[in-house]
Amino acid sequence: MSGIAALFLVSSLYGANTTTGNGFEMDAIAMAVFGGISTAGGKGRLIGGIFSAFVIICLRIGLGQINMNPQLILVILGILLVLAVLIPNIIGDIKYKKKSI
């Protein structure tokens, strides 16, 4: 999958060099976490990852089209990433507390 993604990236940039993929690390992690894929491994579905990739790319392109500051776009994606990690943990804690009562 990463090879296919690299082909699409290189074709859209009309070439590649050693720094072509710099800055995509946070996007890759955010797409996986938003899609419900566990960072520990073994859990998740491909469709969730694809859907989250679509949402993040649309956000990045849409916010770029309205000339939003690139650092602010990163802050928004970071906040969404933190929320995507916190919300399932909070829900799990609430379910655990209900079960133990």
Secondary structure, 3 states (H helix, E strand, C coil): CHHHHHHHHHHHHCCCCCCCCCCCHHHHHHHHHHCCCCCCCCCCCHHHHHHHHHHHHHHHHHHHHCCCCHHHHHHHHHHHHHHHHHHHHHHHHHHHHHHHC
